[in-house]
């Protein structure tokens, strides 16, 4: 696969992941979890909801960073082998 095609596929995947993550965070911020009337929604519970929406996005960003480094860290040696920087 050519590097420019791989780059295009990578950036399309980044855009899709970003849009999905924004939709998840937006849904958490706009509609809080339903709790029984006897249990009021507390600030601590709200913080946990937001954290559970944001932390996977941070992990995904880390995976995308590692993918980018793997894609662009390879060097083709004169003998035809591939080495990583």
Number of C-alpha atoms within 10 A of each C-alpha: 5 6 10 9 10 12 14 11 12 16 14 12 13 15 12 12 16 15 11 13 18 15 13 15 17 13 14 18 14 8 8 13 13 9 9 8 7 6 8 10 14 8 9 8 13 14 11 11 16 17 14 12 20 17 11 12 19 12 11 16 15 12 12 17 12 13 13 14 13 12 14 13 13 13 12 10 10 7 6 8 9 12 10 12 9
